Amino acid sequence: MFSLEYFPPRDIAAQERLVRSAKRLMALRPAYVSVTFGAGGSTRDGTVDTVQLMQNLGADVAPHLSCIGSTREQLRTILDDYRARGLRRLVALRGDMPSGMGGDIGDLHHASDLVRFVRAEYGDAFHIEVAAYPEMHPQSLGAREDLDHFVAKVSEGADGAITQYFFNPDAYFDFVDRVRARGIDIPIVPGIMPITNYTQLARFSNMCGAELPRWLRLRLADFGDDKASIRAFGVEVVSAMVARLLEQGAPGAHFYTLNNADAVLAICANLTPAGHA
């Protein structure tokens, strides 16, 4: 099972690029596509517009919904709209603190609170995915605390999880083993980040706490400004990683597309037919 993530485009040109990419990626027959969400109103309207765009392309859409900075009533308004649009999936997140909000972080402070709220208000109307962090959330104090937070989200009613991206499959398998030892059996789908731009990837990884292994950093740095070689090497590395994940039991792959099709299509083309099951 493959799924894809997009973010709301900021202008007409970016929207046109997204439409072209999304149309090409529909050839993968994704189980669903997710659309990111800006806390505090920064891209909420863009999220709704992108959700509609993806629905128009025939995709099953799972909007991201973050609770930080929102009241229950604001969340209820969004969820009512999504239900009216026929959406049946959500990715429930805490979200980042919006700038300029001071101490007002909203009515719900954790993703587990949001999952509990959605279940209490809407029952089983939505299939809820939550985030997982094989290499630990960057704000967690320790691996045990991080796992406790994940277990809490699942206990409140999450149906599945999507991981932060990683480049060390052992971290994913270790996380899944620890989750299973806690009696949790929901699907945990690895999040996959294509490698197309080393500078951008290093910046993302520093922000979100995803480790770039030393060997990978050195190889990428060695390419310098040779973007074509970076992309080719990235496709090779990520294809091999996804193949291993699928062969060793991962239930699928969730690609962070960055609104581009080329790398994801190249990775999927490298996978065996069994990888598409």
N, C-alpha and C positions, 0 to 999 in steps of 0.2 A: 504494500500500500504506500503510495506516494502522496504527499500533500505539499502545498506551496504557500509561501508567505509573501505578501506584497505590502507596500506602504503607500499612503495617499500622495499622489503627485502634487507638487507645489504650483505648477503653472500648466498652461495648455500644451506646451511642447512636451513636458514631462508626462502629461496624460496621454498624449498620442504615442509616446514611446512605450508606456505601460500597456496600452491596448495592443500594440503590435506584439510585445513580448507575451502578454497573457494569451493571445490567440494562438501563438506558436506553442506555448506550454500546455494548452488544452489537449494537444496531441498525446500527452502523457496520460491522459484520463485520470487526473488527480482525484483522490477520494473527496477532497475538499480543498478550498483555499482560505487562508486566513488574511485578515486585513488589520494592520496595526492601528493603534488608538492613541491620541494625544491627550494627556491628562490636563485638566483645567481648561479645556476648550481649545487647546492649541491646534489640533487637527480633527476635532470631533466631527465637524461638518464634512471635512474631507473624507473621513472614514465612511460616513453614510453614503456619500457620492460614489466612493470606490466600491463599496458593497453592492450598490445598485448596478454599477458598471459590470462587476463580476457576475452578478445574477443575469444580466442581459446576455453575457457570453455563455450562459448555461452552467455555471459552476455552482456547487454547493458551498456556501460561504459561511465562515466562522469569524465574526468580528472579534477583535480583541476588546476587552472591557476592563479598564482599571478603575479602582475605587478611590485612590488617594485624591483628595480635593473635591470629592463629590458628596452630595447629600443623598439620602435614600430616595428622596423624591426625584432628583435628577436621574439617578440610576433607573428608577422605575419608569420614567418617561422614555429613556433610551430603550429599555427592554420591551416595553409595550410596543414601541415602533418596530423593533426587530421582529417581534412575534407577528405583528400585523403584516410585515413584509414576507412572512413565510419562512423566516430563518429558524433553524432548529439546532444550531451549534453556537458555542461561545468559547473563547479563550479567556479565562478569568484570571486577572493579574492584580497585584497590589498597585503597580505603577510607580513612577518616580515623582518626587515632590515638584509641582510646578513652580517656576520662579515667581517671586513677588507675592507669594501667598502668606508669608509670615508663619504663624503657628497654626493656621487653619488647615488641617489636613483632612477634613471631611468627617463623615459619620462612621465610615468603616476604615480600619487602619491596616488590615492584613488581607491577603488573598483568601485565607480561610473564612474571614468574615464575609467576603463577597460571595463565596460559594454557598455559605449558610443562608445568606440573604436571598440569593436566586432560588435556592431549593424551597425556602419558606414561602416565597411569594409566587413562584411559578411551577412548583412541583417538578415533574419530569419533562416540562415543555422544551428544555434545552439540554443537549448533550454538552457537558462541560469539560473542557481541557484545562489543565493547569500547567505551570512551569515547573521544571525540575532542573537541578544544578549538579551534574555529576562531579564537577570540580569545586563545588561549594559556592553558594551565593557570596558575592564580594563583601556583603555587610554582615555575614554570619560570624559568630564568635568561635565556632568550631564545627566539626563534621557532625557530631551527635546532635547539636542544636539544629543544624541545617536539616538533618533527616527528620527531626521532630516536627519542624515546620511543614515539611512535605507531607508527613503522615497526617497532620492536622487538616491540611487541605483535602486530602483524599477522604478522611473520616467525615468531613462535612458534606460529601456527595460528589466529588469529582469522578468523572467517567474514564478519563485518560490523562496522560501527561506528555508534554513535548519538552525535550531538554534544551538547555543552552547549548550552543555549538561547542565542539571540542575537536581536538585532533589526536587524542589518545584514547583509542577504543577501550583500553583496560579500565579507564576511569568510568566509562559507561557501564561496563559489565560489573564492576565492583559496586557501583551505586544500585544497579538492579538487584544484585544479590542481597545487599543490605535491606533494600525495600521488601523483597520477598521474605526475608527473615522476620520482618515485622508483621507478616500476614497479609500483605497488600498484593493483589494480583491484577491491578489495572494495567492496560498496555502503556508502556513507556517508550515513546517513539524518539529516536535520536534526532536532534536538530542538526542540520548539515549546512555549513557555510562554504560555498565555492570560494576558491582562491583566485582572484583576478587582479588584485591591486595590493601589493605588500604594505605600503604606507597606510592605506585605509584599513586593512586587516589588523595591523599592529595597533592602530588607534582604537578600533572597536574592541579589541581584546583587552587593552588596558582598562577601558571603561567598564567592561562587563565581567572581568576576572577570568576570562577564558585563556588557558595557557597555550602559548605558541612554543612547542618543544624546541630546544636549542638547535637540533639538527635541521629543523624546518626553517627556523629563522636564518640560519647561516646559508642554507641553500637559496632561499629567496633573496637574501641580501646580495648574494653572489651574481644574481642576474642584473643587478643595477636597474637601469631604466628600460631594459628589454621587456616590454609589456607582453609581447607575443610569447616569449619563452616562459614568463611567469604564468601566463594563462595555461599554456600547454602542460607545464609541470604541475600546476594546481589541479588540472583535470585528472592527471595521472594519479596524484597522491590521494585526492578525495574519492576517486572511483575505487581505488583499492581499499580504502577505509570503509566505504559504504558496502562493498561486496563482502568484506569480512563481517561487518555488523549483521548483515542479512543472513549470511551463512551460519552465524553463531546465535541466531535466535531473535534478533531485533524484529519487532513487528512491522517495520516500515521505515520510511525516512521522510523527514519534514525539511524541505529546502528553503533556506532564507535566500530568496531570489535576488534581492536588491533591485527588483523590477527589471531584471535582465534575463534573457532566455538562453543565451549561447552556452554558458558554462553548465547550467543545469541539464540542457539537452545533451551536451557532450558527455557528461558524467553518466546519465541514464543510458545513452547509447553504448557505453562501455560495459554495462552490467549484463549478466546473462539473462535469458528469458525468465529463469526462475526468480531473479531479483525483482521482476515486475509483478509477481503473484501477490 
